Amino acid sequence: MSAPDVANSRVRRKRMEIFAFLFLTAVVMPVLAVGTVGSYGLGIWIYQMFAGPPGPPPSPH
């Protein structure tokens, strides 16, 4: 490899690392966060369909 090829590959690698970082922080992490919170909420909702809402049991009157 010649010197310009080495410098070009370093620039390309740095650009790819920046792109990967931006993609992870702007796309992957928000999708994972929304999916995690949404699946947790769905799980609680399904649980409450079977177990009833939280709180004390209704009075016998």
The first five atom37 places (N, CA, C, CB, O) and aatype in JSON, in Angstrom:
{
  "aatype": [12, 15, 0, 14, 3, 19, 0, 2, 15, 1, 19, 1, 1, 11, 1, 12, 6, 9, 13, 0, 13, 10, 13, 10, 16, 0, 19, 19, 12, 14, 19, 10, 0, 19, 7, 16, 19, 7, 15, 18, 7, 10, 7, 9, 17, 9, 18, 5, 12, 13, 0, 7, 14, 14, 7, 14, 14, 14, 15, 14, 8],
  "atom_mask": [
    [1, 1, 1, 1, 1],
    [1, 1, 1, 1, 1],
    [1, 1, 1, 1, 1],
    [1, 1, 1, 1, 1],
    [1, 1, 1, 1, 1],
    [1, 1, 1, 1, 1],
    [1, 1, 1, 1, 1],
    [1, 1, 1, 1, 1],
    [1, 1, 1, 1, 1],
    [1, 1, 1, 1, 1],
    [1, 1, 1, 1, 1],
    [1, 1, 1, 1, 1],
    [1, 1, 1, 1, 1],
    [1, 1, 1, 1, 1],
    [1, 1, 1, 1, 1],
    [1, 1, 1, 1, 1],
    [1, 1, 1, 1, 1],
    [1, 1, 1, 1, 1],
    [1, 1, 1, 1, 1],
    [1, 1, 1, 1, 1],
    [1, 1, 1, 1, 1],
    [1, 1, 1, 1, 1],
    [1, 1, 1, 1, 1],
    [1, 1, 1, 1, 1],
    [1, 1, 1, 1, 1],
    [1, 1, 1, 1, 1],
    [1, 1, 1, 1, 1],
    [1, 1, 1, 1, 1],
    [1, 1, 1, 1, 1],
    [1, 1, 1, 1, 1],
    [1, 1, 1, 1, 1],
    [1, 1, 1, 1, 1],
    [1, 1, 1, 1, 1],
    [1, 1, 1, 1, 1],
    [1, 1, 1, 0, 1],
    [1, 1, 1, 1, 1],
    [1, 1, 1, 1, 1],
    [1, 1, 1, 0, 1],
    [1, 1, 1, 1, 1],
    [1, 1, 1, 1, 1],
    [1, 1, 1, 0, 1],
    [1, 1, 1, 1, 1],
    [1, 1, 1, 0, 1],
    [1, 1, 1, 1, 1],
    [1, 1, 1, 1, 1],
    [1, 1, 1, 1, 1],
    [1, 1, 1, 1, 1],
    [1, 1, 1, 1, 1],
    [1, 1, 1, 1, 1],
    [1, 1, 1, 1, 1],
    [1, 1, 1, 1, 1],
    [1, 1, 1, 0, 1],
    [1, 1, 1, 1, 1],
    [1, 1, 1, 1, 1],
    [1, 1, 1, 0, 1],
    [1, 1, 1, 1, 1],
    [1, 1, 1, 1, 1],
    [1, 1, 1, 1, 1],
    [1, 1, 1, 1, 1],
    [1, 1, 1, 1, 1],
    [1, 1, 1, 1, 1]
  ],
  "atom_positions": [
    [[0.83, -1.19, 0.0], [0.0, 0.0, 0.0], [0.87, 1.24, 0.0], [-0.94, 0.0, 1.2], [1.9, 1.31, 0.66]],
    [[0.42, 2.2, -0.75], [1.15, 3.46, -0.77], [0.61, 4.38, 0.33], [1.05, 4.14, -2.16], [-0.42, 4.09, 0.94]],
    [[1.31, 5.45, 0.56], [0.94, 6.38, 1.63], [-0.45, 6.99, 1.42], [1.97, 7.49, 1.74], [-1.21, 7.09, 2.38]],
    [[-0.82, 7.41, 0.19], [-2.18, 7.96, 0.02], [-3.27, 6.91, 0.29], [-2.34, 8.52, -1.41], [-4.34, 7.25, 0.78]],
    [[-3.0, 5.63, -0.04], [-3.99, 4.59, 0.22], [-4.2, 4.4, 1.72], [-3.55, 3.26, -0.42], [-5.33, 4.22, 2.17]],
    [[-3.12, 4.46, 2.49], [-3.23, 4.3, 3.94], [-4.02, 5.47, 4.52], [-1.83, 4.22, 4.59], [-4.9, 5.27, 5.35]],
    [[-3.71, 6.68, 4.1], [-4.43, 7.86, 4.6], [-5.89, 7.81, 4.19], [-3.78, 9.16, 4.07], [-6.77, 8.17, 4.98]],
    [[-6.17, 7.36, 2.97], [-7.55, 7.27, 2.5], [-8.32, 6.22, 3.3], [-7.58, 6.92, 1.0], [-9.48, 6.44, 3.63]],
    [[-7.69, 5.1, 3.61], [-8.38, 4.07, 4.37], [-8.64, 4.53, 5.81], [-7.57, 2.75, 4.37], [-9.65, 4.16, 6.41]],
    [[-7.73, 5.34, 6.36], [-7.96, 5.88, 7.71], [-9.15, 6.85, 7.71], [-6.69, 6.6, 8.24], [-9.97, 6.82, 8.63]],
    [[-9.23, 7.69, 6.7], [-10.34, 8.64, 6.6], [-11.65, 7.87, 6.43], [-10.13, 9.63, 5.42], [-12.65, 8.19, 7.06]],
    [[-11.63, 6.86, 5.57], [-12.83, 6.06, 5.35], [-13.27, 5.35, 6.63], [-12.59, 5.04, 4.23], [-14.45, 5.3, 6.94]],
    [[-12.29, 4.8, 7.36], [-12.63, 4.1, 8.6], [-13.2, 5.06, 9.64], [-11.39, 3.39, 9.18], [-14.15, 4.72, 10.34]],
    [[-12.62, 6.24, 9.73], [-13.13, 7.24, 10.68], [-14.55, 7.65, 10.31], [-12.2, 8.47, 10.72], [-15.4, 7.78, 11.2]],
    [[-14.82, 7.84, 9.03], [-16.18, 8.19, 8.59], [-17.16, 7.07, 8.92], [-16.21, 8.47, 7.09], [-18.28, 7.34, 9.36]],
    [[-16.76, 5.83, 8.72], [-17.63, 4.71, 9.03], [-17.89, 4.6, 10.53], [-17.02, 3.4, 8.5], [-19.0, 4.27, 10.95]],
    [[-16.88, 4.88, 11.35], [-17.07, 4.85, 12.8], [-18.04, 5.95, 13.25], [-15.73, 5.01, 13.52], [-18.89, 5.72, 14.1]],
    [[-17.9, 7.14, 12.67], [-18.82, 8.23, 12.99], [-20.23, 7.88, 12.55], [-18.37, 9.55, 12.33], [-21.19, 8.1, 13.29]],
    [[-20.38, 7.33, 11.35], [-21.69, 6.91, 10.86], [-22.29, 5.84, 11.76], [-21.58, 6.39, 9.43], [-23.47, 5.91, 12.08]],
    [[-21.5, 4.86, 12.17], [-22.0, 3.8, 13.04], [-22.44, 4.39, 14.39], [-20.92, 2.71, 13.25], [-23.48, 4.01, 14.91]],
    [[-21.66, 5.31, 14.95], [-22.03, 5.94, 16.21], [-23.33, 6.72, 16.08], [-20.92, 6.86, 16.68], [-24.21, 6.59, 16.92]],
    [[-23.45, 7.51, 15.03], [-24.68, 8.29, 14.83], [-25.88, 7.39, 14.59], [-24.51, 9.26, 13.66], [-26.97, 7.66, 15.09]],
    [[-25.69, 6.33, 13.83], [-26.78, 5.39, 13.58], [-27.23, 4.72, 14.87], [-26.34, 4.33, 12.56], [-28.43, 4.58, 15.11]],
    [[-26.26, 4.31, 15.7], [-26.62, 3.67, 16.97], [-27.34, 4.64, 17.89], [-25.37, 3.12, 17.66], [-28.34, 4.27, 18.51]],
    [[-26.85, 5.87, 18.0], [-27.44, 6.81, 18.95], [-28.74, 7.42, 18.43], [-26.45, 7.91, 19.26], [-29.59, 7.78, 19.24]],
    [[-28.91, 7.55, 17.13], [-30.09, 8.22, 16.59], [-31.19, 7.25, 16.17], [-29.71, 9.07, 15.42], [-32.35, 7.65, 16.08]],
    [[-30.86, 5.99, 15.91], [-31.86, 5.05, 15.41], [-32.03, 3.85, 16.35], [-31.47, 4.56, 14.02], [-33.13, 3.59, 16.83]],
    [[-30.97, 3.14, 16.6], [-31.07, 1.87, 17.32], [-31.48, 2.08, 18.78], [-29.74, 1.11, 17.26], [-32.41, 1.42, 19.25]],
    [[-30.83, 2.97, 19.49], [-31.14, 3.16, 20.9], [-32.56, 3.69, 21.14], [-30.15, 4.1, 21.51], [-33.23, 3.18, 22.04]],
    [[-33.05, 4.68, 20.38], [-34.45, 5.08, 20.58], [-35.44, 3.96, 20.27], [-34.76, 6.29, 19.71], [-36.45, 3.81, 20.96]],
    [[-35.17, 3.18, 19.25], [-36.06, 2.06, 18.93], [-36.06, 1.04, 20.06], [-35.64, 1.38, 17.6], [-37.12, 0.54, 20.45]],
    [[-34.89, 0.73, 20.61], [-34.82, -0.2, 21.73], [-35.52, 0.36, 22.97], [-33.36, -0.51, 22.07], [-36.21, -0.38, 23.68]],
    [[-35.36, 1.65, 23.22], [-36.01, 2.26, 24.39], [-37.53, 2.21, 24.25], [-35.54, 3.71, 24.56], [-38.22, 1.82, 25.2]],
    [[-38.05, 2.59, 23.1], [-39.5, 2.56, 22.89], [-40.01, 1.13, 22.94], [-39.87, 3.21, 21.53], [-41.06, 0.87, 23.53]],
    [[-39.29, 0.2, 22.35], [-39.7, -1.19, 22.39], [-39.69, -1.77, 23.79], [0.0, 0.0, 0.0], [-40.59, -2.53, 24.15]],
    [[-38.7, -1.41, 24.59], [-38.62, -1.91, 25.96], [-39.77, -1.37, 26.81], [-37.28, -1.53, 26.6], [-40.45, -2.13, 27.49]],
    [[-39.99, -0.06, 26.76], [-41.06, 0.54, 27.55], [-42.42, 0.05, 27.06], [-40.98, 2.08, 27.49], [-43.31, -0.23, 27.86]],
    [[-42.58, -0.04, 25.75], [-43.85, -0.51, 25.2], [-44.16, -1.95, 25.56], [0.0, 0.0, 0.0], [-45.29, -2.27, 25.89]],
    [[-43.17, -2.81, 25.49], [-43.41, -4.22, 25.84], [-43.66, -4.38, 27.33], [-42.22, -5.09, 25.42], [-44.44, -5.24, 27.73]],
    [[-43.02, -3.57, 28.16], [-43.28, -3.61, 29.6], [-44.72, -3.17, 29.88], [-42.29, -2.7, 30.35], [-45.43, -3.82, 30.65]],
    [[-45.15, -2.1, 29.25], [-46.53, -1.63, 29.42], [-47.54, -2.64, 28.91], [0.0, 0.0, 0.0], [-48.58, -2.85, 29.53]],
    [[-47.25, -3.26, 27.79], [-48.15, -4.29, 27.26], [-48.23, -5.48, 28.21], [-47.68, -4.76, 25.88], [-49.31, -6.03, 28.42]],
    [[-47.11, -5.86, 28.79], [-47.11, -6.96, 29.74], [-47.94, -6.65, 30.97], [0.0, 0.0, 0.0], [-48.68, -7.5, 31.45]],
    [[-47.82, -5.42, 31.48], [-48.62, -5.02, 32.64], [-50.1, -4.99, 32.26], [-48.17, -3.63, 33.16], [-50.94, -5.44, 33.05]],
    [[-50.43, -4.49, 31.11], [-51.82, -4.41, 30.66], [-52.43, -5.81, 30.54], [-51.9, -3.68, 29.3], [-53.56, -6.03, 30.98]],
    [[-51.7, -6.73, 29.96], [-52.2, -8.11, 29.83], [-52.33, -8.75, 31.2], [-51.26, -8.95, 28.94], [-53.31, -9.46, 31.46]],
    [[-51.37, -8.53, 32.09], [-51.45, -9.06, 33.45], [-52.71, -8.53, 34.15], [-50.19, -8.7, 34.26], [-53.41, -9.3, 34.82]],
    [[-52.99, -7.25, 34.01], [-54.15, -6.66, 34.69], [-55.47, -7.13, 34.09], [-54.07, -5.16, 34.64], [-56.49, -7.09, 34.77]],
    [[-55.46, -7.58, 32.85], [-56.69, -8.14, 32.28], [-57.08, -9.41, 33.02], [-56.51, -8.42, 30.78], [-58.26, -9.72, 33.14]],
    [[-56.09, -10.15, 33.51], [-56.38, -11.4, 34.23], [-56.45, -11.2, 35.74], [-55.31, -12.43, 33.9], [-57.3, -11.81, 36.39]],
    [[-55.59, -10.36, 36.3], [-55.5, -10.2, 37.75], [-56.36, -9.06, 38.27], [-54.08, -9.99, 38.15], [-56.55, -8.95, 39.49]],
    [[-56.86, -8.22, 37.43], [-57.64, -7.07, 37.87], [-56.75, -5.87, 38.12], [0.0, 0.0, 0.0], [-55.53, -6.0, 38.18]],
    [[-57.35, -4.7, 38.26], [-56.56, -3.49, 38.47], [-55.94, -3.47, 39.87], [-57.43, -2.24, 38.27], [-56.42, -4.17, 40.76]],
    [[-54.89, -2.7, 40.06], [-54.27, -2.63, 41.38], [-55.15, -1.86, 42.36], [-52.89, -1.97, 41.29], [-56.0, -1.07, 41.96]],
    [[-54.92, -2.11, 43.62], [-55.67, -1.4, 44.66], [-56.36, -2.38, 45.58], [0.0, 0.0, 0.0], [-56.29, -3.6, 45.38]],
    [[-57.03, -1.86, 46.59], [-57.7, -2.75, 47.52], [-58.89, -3.44, 46.85], [-58.16, -1.98, 48.76], [-59.46, -2.91, 45.89]],
    [[-59.27, -4.61, 47.35], [-60.43, -5.27, 46.75], [-61.71, -4.47, 47.02], [-60.57, -6.71, 47.3], [-61.78, -3.72, 48.0]],
    [[-62.69, -4.63, 46.19], [-63.94, -3.86, 46.4], [-64.61, -4.28, 47.7], [-64.92, -4.06, 45.21], [-64.51, -5.44, 48.12]],
    [[-65.3, -3.34, 48.32], [-65.98, -3.63, 49.58], [-67.19, -4.52, 49.32], [-66.4, -2.32, 50.29], [-67.77, -4.46, 48.24]],
    [[-67.58, -5.35, 50.3], [-68.68, -6.31, 50.08], [-70.06, -5.68, 50.11], [-68.61, -7.39, 51.11], [-71.04, -6.42, 49.99]],
    [[-70.21, -4.41, 50.25], [-71.53, -3.78, 50.34], [-72.23, -3.9, 49.04], [-71.43, -2.32, 50.75], [-73.36, -3.43, 48.91]]
  ]
}
